[in-house]
């Protein structure tokens, strides 16, 4: 598989410990989202150890203003100039000297800035690819919460990690769990280290056990009401369709040099076992914890040390039971489509992701049914040609073509 050759020299475990005499400078991409706010919560618990260099948000200017007041970053980035002007005025009124910039170029600048030690990559969707890749190419410690960067450009991304000497630490709870369950050295294929299977857990989302007929009437409000995790609307919908798990499967292939057939998705509705690794001697090692993203964030910030995250200790007596079941690929086809995309290789995962982003946006806007998300993704994935993904330009072109095709299927220009 293409993933094996590209990720055989992945550097996931060679960073020096965070800390030292001077506070570690952190850039948070996607600061006002759930991962960003959790990251800042952990940082605030260790002011002697970390300082915030830069924050970014898409359009959440009020949220970014509050964060600037609390964390006093040197730089803040918003998407639009009108929002930036508003933020500059409010910061001036507060007597703060945070510099406000706009656009994609500014995101890349704060990701690769020489003053920065750690970059939390938490921008949702394809928009996070370029700044995350810039942080990797600059050799940063990258805390990867933007799974789309690897989904879209896995081989190119992992080659950049190896070439630059960047340290890549997974923050998605499932991938962080697998990272903690694997040997410290696990490059070159799972078999070489006695690992037979990665068990990627899934909550099943709010519609676990529902039939396709029942799912047809699902509303955006229902889809965004996740039973265990507090997440943004797009990720919540992805969790409800199981596309989020499909994207995580693709990401795991690249992170851990695994073939798709070596990864089993296991529905675990309690969301306490975050993932597992099975070994050839019969052992299965699992990472457990309360469903709170501050745990993997703290792990990534301080690794290989451990720091307090603010998360309560797991009470096994309160949990009382663990349930497991296979995913329903019939009612939730997105997981199957993700497997097909990584098996096809090349630009297929980028096409999958782009079509899904358009479909989810249409669903949230009331222009597409819940079941229509998977249907639209399958149409685009089937119609778009699969090309090599050796160059960033080709990946971005495939992304744009898939979005255009998806909008045409929706009857949009």
N, C-alpha and C positions, 0 to 999 in steps of 0.2 A: 504494500500500500504506500502511496505517496507520503503519507504522514510519517512513516517510519524513517525514511531517509532524511527527511527535513528536520526531524526533532531528535535525532539520535544523540546530539550533543547539547541538549537543553541544559541550561544552568539554572536550576531551581533551588540550589542548596549551597551556594558558595559565598554569600555575603558576610561581611564583618557585622558583628552585633551592632544594633542601633544604640545610640547613647554616646557617652564620652563626655569630655569637658564642655563643649559647646552644644546647645540644643540642636537637634536635627531639624533641618528646614523641610517643610512639607508643602507641596502643592496639592490642592484637592480639586480635581476636575469633576464638575457635577455636584457642587457643594450643597445645594439646597434640596437635593433628593434624599431619599431615605438612607442610602449608603453614606452620602456626604455628611448629613447631619449626625449620623452615628459615629463617623470618623472624628468629627470635631468634638463630640462628647468624650471620646476616649482621649484625644489630645489634651482637652481641658483638664483631665484628671492627672496629667503628668506635665505641668508647665515647665519643670526643670529639665525635661527631657526633649520636648518637642516645641517648635514654634511654627506658626502658619506663615508661609511666604506668599502664597497666592491662592485665590478662590475663583471659581467660575460658576456661572449659572446661565441658563438659556434665556428665559424671560422673567424669572422670579426676582425682580429687583427689590421688592420689600424684604424678602427673605435674605437676600444677599446683603442688604443694608444692615439688618440685625446682626448678621454674622460678622460683618466688618467692624461694627461697634464693639462686639465682644472679643474678637480675635486679633484685630488690628493688623491685617495682612498688608504687605507692601503693595500688592497688585490685586485688582479685581477685574474680571472679564465678563461682559455680557454680549449677547448676540447682536443686538441692534443699538445704533447710535442714540436713538431717542431715549432708550432705557438708560444708557450710559450717562447722558446729560442729566437725567433726573437723579441718578445715583451720585454723580459728582456734586450736584447742588446740595443734596442731603448730607453728604459727607463733609462738605465745607461748612455747613451750618453746625455740624457736630464738632468741628475743629479737628477732623481727622485728615491725615495726609495720604491716604491710600490712593494710588493712581488707578484710574479706571480706563480700560481699553475695550475694544470691540473686535468681533470677527474671528474667523478661523486662524488667521495668522497669529493673533494674540494668544489663542489657546496653545498653539505650537510653541510660542515663545515662553510661556510660563511653565510648559512641560519640560523644556530642554534647558532652562536657565541654569547657568553654572552654579548659582547659589543654592540650588535645590538638591536635596539628598534623596527624598522620597516623593513619588507621585502616586496619589490615589486616583486610579482611572475608573471613574464612576459615572461617566456620561452614558446615557442610555442610547442604544442603537448605533447605526453606522456612523453617526456624527462623532463618535468617540475614537474612530480608527486613526485618523491622522495625528491628533495630539498624543495618543497612547503610543503609536509607533515612533513618534519623535522622542518621547521619553526613553523608550528602549534604545534607540540609536544613540542617544546621549549617555547611555550607560548608567541610568538611574536604577534605584530599587523601585520597581513598578509593582504596585499592589493592584492586581487585575480584577476589577469588578465589572468591566465592560466585556462581556463574553463575545460580542459581535466582532471585536477586533480580531480574535482568533478564528471565529467562524468564517469571516470574509477572506482573511489573508493568512491562514495558518502556516503554510510553508515559508512564505516570505517573512512573516513575523518571527517565527522561531529561528530562522537563519540570522535575522537581525539581533536577536538575543545572544546567540552564540558569538557573532562577529564583534559586538560592542562590549561584551562582558557584563551586560546588564543582569540584574537579579530579578527574576520574575516569580512573584509569590501569588498564588490564587486566593481570592477573597470570597467568591461564591461559597456558601457554606458547604456544599457537596464537594467541590474540588479542594477546598482547604482541608476538609476531613480526610479525603484520600491522601493528600500530601502528608498529613500527620500519621497516616496508617502505613505508608510505604517506607522502605529502608531509606536512609539518608542518601545513599547512592542508588539511583534506579534508572540510569540512562542505558540505552542500548536495547530496549525491549523488556517487557515484563518477565518473560520466561527466564531470562538470565538471572533474575533475582528471586526466583521461586514463587512469583506471583502468577496465579492462574486466572484470576478474574477481578474486575473492579465492580462493586455493587453500588450503583448510583441511586440513592433513595429519592423518592418523590412523595409529596404530601397527597397527591391526587387532586388537589385544588378543591374548590367549592362544589363541584359537580361529580365527584367520585361516585360511580355506580349508576349514573344517569344514562338513559338510552339516547340514541341519536334523535328519536322523535321528541323526547322531552327537551333536549338541548336546543331544538329549533326555535324555541320561544324565549331563550335566555336574553336578559337585558344587560346593558353595560354596567348598571349598578350592581346586579347580581354577580357578574363576572369579576368585578373589582373588589368584592368582599371576600378576601382570602381568609380561611379559617384559622391560620396559624401565624402568618407573617404580615408585617406592615410594609407594603411596597407601593411603588408608583402604579398608575393606571395601566400603562403599557405592559409592564412586567406582570402585573396581576392578571391581565387577560392572557398573556403567554402561559402563565401557570395554569389557568383554567382550561386552555386548549391542549396542554402538555407540550406546546412548542418550546416553552422554556426548558423543559427537560431534554427535548431534542437538540436545542442549541448547546446545552451543557454536555450532552454526549459528544457532539462534534468537538467542543472545546477540550474535553477530557482526552480525546484521541491525540490531540497535539501536545497537551501539557505533559502527558504521562507515556508518550510513545506507545500507545495502545491501538490495536485494531478494533473496529466496531464490534466484532464478534466476541471480544474480550470484555465488553461492558454490558452488564445486565441492569436494566432499570427495575427497581423494586418499589412499589407503592407502599409507603409507611405513613399512615395518616397522622400519627402523633408528632412527627417531625422532631423527634428527639435523637434518633440515630441518624446522623447527617450523611454518612456513607461508610462503605466498608471495603476492605481488600482481602481477598481469599488467597491462601498460599497452598503450595503443593503438598504440605504435610497435613492438611486438613484444618489448619488454623484459619479463623476469620477474625480479623482485627477491625474494630469499629471505633468511631469517634462519636461521643455522645455529648449533649449539652442542651440547655434551654434554647428554643428558637429565637435567638437574638443575634443580629449581625455584628454586634460589638465584640463577640468572641473571636470570629475569624479576623476582624479588623485589628484587634489588639495583637493577635498572633502574628499577623503580617508586619505590623509596625515594629514590633520588638524582636522578631525572630532572629536568632535562635533562643533568645531569652523569653521569659513570660512576664507580663505585666497585668495589673488589675484592669478589668474592662468595664466594671460596673454591673456585670451580669450576675444574677443570683445563682448559687450553686444548685445543681440539679437534684431534685427530691424524687428518688426512684419510687418511694412509697406513694407519692401523689400521682405519679405517672401510672403506676400499677400494672400496665400491660403494654406489650408491643405487638402490633398487628402488621402483617405483610400480605401483599397480593400482587399479581401481575397487572400491568397496565392494560387497558382496553384499547387496542389499536383500531378497532372498528368504529367505536363512538368518538374516539380521539385520534384521527389519522395523522396529526401533525408530527407525532413521534416517529411514525413509520416514514414519513416524508423526509425527516431529518436523517434517518439511517440511509435512505436511498441517496440523499445528496452527498453525504460523506463517502459513500461507496462509489459514487460517480466521480468524485474528486474535482480538481480544477476549479472552475468558477461556480459549480453547482451550489455549494453552500452559500456563496454570496448572493446568488439568485434567490435561494430559499429565504434568506434573511430579508432581502429587499422586498420581495412579494409579501412576506408576512408583515413587515412594517406598514405597508400600504393597506393591507387587509385589516389590520388591527385599528388603524386610524379610521377607516371607513366604518368599522363596527362601532367604535366609540362615538362616531358622529351620527349613527343611526342609518347609515347608507348600506349596510351589509348585515346579514344575519350572523349569529354565532357560528353555525355550521358552515356558512359561506366563507369563513376565514380559511379553513382547510381546503375547501373546494377551489378557492382562488389561488392559493399557493400551489396546489397540484397542477392547475392549468398552466400557470407561468413556468413552473419547474419543468413541465413536459414540453412546452413550446420553445423555451430559450435554449440555444445550442450551448453545450459545455465546451469551454475553451481552457487553455492552460492558465494557471494563475501565478506565473513567474514574475510578472511586473505589476506594480501598483496601478499603473494606468489601465491595464487590462481588467483588473479587479473592479476599479471604479466605473469603467465603461459597462461591465456586466451588471453592476449594481444599478446604474442609471437605466439601462435597457430593460431590466426586470421591472423597475418602478413604472416605466412608461407602458410596458405591456400590461401590468396589473391595472393601471388606471384606464387603459383601453377596455379591458374586460369589464371594468366597472361602468363603462359608458362615459368616461371623462375624457377630456382632451389631453 
